[in-house]
Amino acid sequence: MNDLSIAVVGVGARAPIAQHAVAAGATLVAAVDPDDRGADRAARWFGDVPVHRDVTGLLRAFPDLDAAIVTSPDHTHAEVSEQLLAAGVAVYLEKPLATTIEDADRVLAAAHTSGAKLYIGHNMRHMHVVRLMREIIARGDIGEVTSIWCRHFVGHGGDFYFKDWHAERAKTTSLLLQKGAHDIDVIHWLASGVTREVVAMGDLTVYGRVDSRRDNGDRTMRDWFSLDNWPPLAQTELNETIDVEDLSMVLMRLDNGVLASYQQCHYTPDYWRNYTVIGTEGRIENFGDGAGGQVRVWNKRTGYRPDGDQSCSIVGDDVGHGDADALTMTEFLRFVREGTPTDTDPVSAREAIAAGVAATRSLRTGSTPQRVPTVTPEIAAYFAAHQPARPPHDL
């Protein structure tokens, strides 16, 4: 794939995923960041590459650019991606797709109009724990899926999401997009459906009580993260503005009748996800979500039996989703070069955003039930034809 020229747009904490593209053979020719500190980080992570202040300058310097990896702040995703897609540049867009349903639909429409390839970086579809659960479901080991529960213990939340722009509604809408988009997408993938009704509640329960605040624009998460930043109320140098929830609970009804729940807490001592999938003939649950963990299966009637009827080991993902990042980037490059089927797709990414936005609206309006708007048939048909999904048995 060394015939592909790529650029990285937004040289923040997630920008180093571009290194996976270089390792897979693509040539990184430039970076984009409006801040001088972004240029310093680009030199540290990518070596001697030109750094442009905006996408306009990038496209002027590289009119034949093949692809761009967009890791800019969430609220800029729509504008940046529209400009790149309009120029015919294939886009790897870090999730979440956007921070509003309207912006998400704008990005999909831009890809439809231009014909340029759009890939959303939902790397959890390449995590072994998720693929293993999907394989067990596809084999029929638990019958027909009827319900999925996910508890997300975001033990590093104070460092990851409350010391920079992630803590601001104006730039994220809520952490049901930045973090929840991952899990909602996984729930949809495992259930083979998408959310159409949602109700939620949540609040800023802990980090709003921390008085130590700082503008951390001169740093990125890699500079301040430490397991010693504990307990949560003893955190220091949080973002100056904090108005997103640190605890959220969501109930969802999918279009195929599956019922799901999602719980997210940003101040637990441990950091992992726990999924339970219940079917007509059994259930599965993961214990740990990386190397050394297990997915256990219960499909015989019993009392309390913590080990289940069978246990499947989780392999890989021993450094969070680093393995999945590499697999996701490799899939993107193959899609750009060959048009091969992918495990992620823009419409699914939009559905996760739409559910997260609707849940946010619910929890901020007294838990009022919300309907999740559908994508237009024209857009759905376009991506079904131009970015076909890989069949489950090929995972």
N, C-alpha and C positions, 0 to 999 in steps of 0.2 A: 504493500500500500504506500510505498514511498513516492508515488506519483501525486499524492494529495498534499496540497499546501493548506495549512490551517493557521488560525489566529485565536488567541484567547481574549475575550472581552470581559473586563472586570477582574483585576488582579487582587482579589481578597482571599479569605481563608480557604475557599473551595477551588481556587484557580489551579493548584498543583495537580488536579485530576488530568490536566492537559499533558502531564508527563506520561500518562498511560498511552495517549495517542502517539507520542513520539516513540515510546517503546514498541508500539505496534507498527512502526514504520513510516508514519506521516511526518511531514516536515513543518515545524513550527516557525513561521516566518515573521510574526509580529504579535504584539499585545496592545490592548487598549485600556487606558485608565486615566481619568481626568486629574488624578492626584499625583504629585511628585513621589509620594511614598509608595504608590503603586508601581512606579517605575523602578524604585529601589528593590521592591519584592520581585518584580519580573526578572531583574538582573540576577538576583539570588537564586531563583527557582529555574529560570530558563536560559540563563547565560546572556550572550550579547545579541539581543533582538531589539529591533526598533519598537518604541512605545509611543502610540498615538494618543492624543487627547480625546478623540471621539471616533465614532464609526465612519463619519464622513471622511476624515483624514485617512483612516485605514483603507477604505475602498478607493480613494484617490491614488494611494500608493500601491495598492495591490488589486487592480481591477479584475484580475483573473483568479482571485482567491477562491479555493474550492469549498472550504468549510470554516465555521467559527464555533468555538466553544464558549457559550455565554454563561459566565458565573458572576455577573454583576448583581447588585442588591435586587431583591424580589420585585420591588415596585418599578424597576426599570426594565423588566423582562419584555413587556409588550412593545415598548418603543424601540428598544435595541433590536429585537427579533424582526419586527416589521421592516425596519430599514435594511437588514441583512437579507431577508427573504426577497424583498422587492428587487434587490440587486442580483438575485439568482444564486446567493450563497447558501449552501446547506448549513443548517443550524442544529447544534447540540445545545439544548436549553436545559440548564440545571432546574430540577424541580424546586418549588412549585412553578407550574406553567405561568401563572400570573397571580395577582392578589385580588382580582375581581372577576366575576363571570364575564362581564363585558370585555375586559382586556384579554381574557383567555380566548374568547370567540374572535376577537380581532386578530390574534396571532394565527389561529387556524384559518381564518379567511385570507390572511396574507399568503400563507403557504398554498392555499387553494388557487388563488389568483395568479401567483407567480409560477407555480409548479415546482418550486424549490423544495428540497427535502427538509422535513422537520422531525426531529427526534427529541423526546423529553427524557431526561436522565432519571427515570424511576429505577434506581439501581437495586432496590430491594427485590425486584423481580428476578434478579440474578443471585440473590443470597440463597445459600443451600438450604437453610431452614424453610424458606418459603417454597422453593422448588420441591423439596421433599414432601411437604404437606400437600402440595398440588398433585404430586405423583400418587400419593396414598389415596387422595380423593378420586383421582381419575381411574384408579384400579377398582374402585367400588368397595373398598374395605369398610367404609362406614355408611354405605348406602347413599341416599339422596341428601345433600346438604340442606338443612333447615334453619340453622342459626350459627352465627360466629360472634365470639366475644374477643376483644383485644384489650389488654391492660398494658399501657406503655409507661414504664418507670423511667423517667428522664432524669436520672441521678446527676447528670452534668449540666442540667438546665440553667443553673445560676451562671455558669461560665459560658455556655454555648449561646444562650438566648436573652440574657438580661444585662449584658454589658455593652451592647451595641444596638444598631438600628432594629434588630429583631424585636426589641421590647416596645416598639412604637406602632400603634395601630395604623398610622398614616403610611407606614412602609411595609407592613406585613398583613394587614387586616386582622389576623389573629394567628396564634401558633397552631390552630387547627388546619392551617394551610402549610406553613413551613414544616411542621412536624407531622401533623395529622394527614397531610396529603399522601405521605408514605403509606401509613397504615390503612387509610380508607381505600387506597388503590389496591393494597394487598387483599383486603376484605372483598372488594369487588372481584378480584382475579380468582380467589378461592371459591367464591360463591357463584361465579359466572353470571353476575348481574350487576346493576348499578343502582345507587340510592335515588329514590323518588320522593320519599317523605322523611322528615327529620325533626327531632325535638332535642333540645340540649339545655344544660345549665353549667355554669362555671363562674369563677371569680378570681380576683387577684388576692390570694389569701396570705402570702408570706412576703414576697419580694417588695411589695408596696410599703412594707414596714421598715425596710432597710434605709437608713438615712445617708449612708456613705455613697456619694454619687460623683461621677467624673465623665467628661467628654473623652471617650476612648478612640476617637478618630485617628490618633497617631499610632494605633496598634491594631493587631488582629487577634482572634481567639487563641492562636498558637502562642502568643506572648503572655497571656494572663492565666491560661488554664493550669490548674493544679488540684490534685485530689486532696490537698491540705485545706482547700477553701471549704471548710465545714465547721459547724453546722450552717444551714442556709441563712439563718438570721444573723450570722457572724460574717456574711459576705461583705466585701468592701469594693468600692469603685464600680458600682453598678451604673447603668446608663442614666443620664440625667432625666430622661423621660421614660416612664414605665406605665403603660396603660393597656397592656394585653394580659389575659388571664394566665395564671400559673397552674390552675387546676380546672379541668373541663371533663364533662361527661356527656356522651352523645348516644341517642337511640336512633336507629335507621330502619326503614322498611325499603327493601330493594324491589326492583320491577318484576322479579320472578317470585316474590313472596317470601324470600329469605329475610329473617329479622337479625339485626346486628347491633352490637354495642361497642363503643370505643371510649376508653378512659385514659386521660393523659395527666400526669403529675410531674412537675419540674423540680421537685425538691426531695425525691426519695434518695436513700443512701446508695441504692444499687441502680444500675443502668442496663435495662434490657426490655424486651418485649415478650409478652406471654399471650399466645393465641390459643383459643379453644374453638374447635369446629365440631358441631354436633350434627349428626345425620340420622336417617331413619333406621340405621343398623349399627350405630356405634359413634364414637367420638375420638378425636385426636387432640393432643395438647403438647406444646413444646416446653421443655425445661432447659433454659438457656437458649440463646439464639445464635451462638457461634460454635467454633470448634470445641469438641468435648461435650456439647449439649446433646439432648435427645428429643426426638418426637415419639411420644408413646401413644399406642392405639388400644382402645377398649372396644371390643365388639362381641363380648359374651356377658350375659347377665351375671352380676356379682354384687357383693358388698364393697366396702372400702378396700381397694387394692391399688396402692400408689404406683406399682411398676407396670400396670396394664397387662394386656394380653401379648403384646409385642413391643419392642423398642427399637427404633432406628436411629443410628448415630448421625449427628450433624458434622460434616467435614468442611474444611475451609473456613473463610470468614473469621480467621483467628485474630484479625486486627480490625474489628468492627466490620464495615462494609468495604474495606480496601480491595479484597478480591473481587467483590461485585462491581466496584468502580472500574477495575481493569476489564472485566467481561463486558460491562455496559459500553465502555468506550470502544472496545474492539467490535462490538455489534454495530455501533454507529458508523464506524469507518467502513465496515463491510456493506452496510446499507447504502452509504453514499456511493461507494464504488460499483456495487453489483446490484443494488436494489433488492437484496434478499429479505425474506420475512423477518420480522423482529418480535421480541417479547414485550416491548413497550409500544404504545401508539398514542398519538396526540389526542384522540377522542377520549380514551380512557383517562388520560391525564386531566383533561378538561372536566370529566365527570367527578373526579376526586376533588378538584377545586370547587366545583359547583356545590358538592355536598358539604365541604368545609365552610364555604361562605354562608350557605343556608343555616348550618348549625350555629355559626357565629351570630347570625341575625336572631336565631331563636333564643340563645342564651342571654343576649343583650336586650331582649324584649319580653322578659318574664317567662321564658320557656314556651313561647308561642309556637305551635306546630308550623312547619314550613314545607312548601312544595319545592322540589328541585327542578328548575327548568331544563328541558331537553335541548340537545344540540340539533341544529336544523338537519332535515333529511339529506339535503344536498351535500353538506359538509361530511356527514357520516358516510354517505356513499362514496365520496371522493377518497377519503382515507382508507376505507375498506378495499378499494380498488388499487390504490397506490402505495399502501403500506400494510400489506396483509400480515395477519398474526401467524406466528408459528404454532402448529398444532400441538396440544399438550403432550402427545406421545413422542414428540421430537425434542422435548426439553432435556 
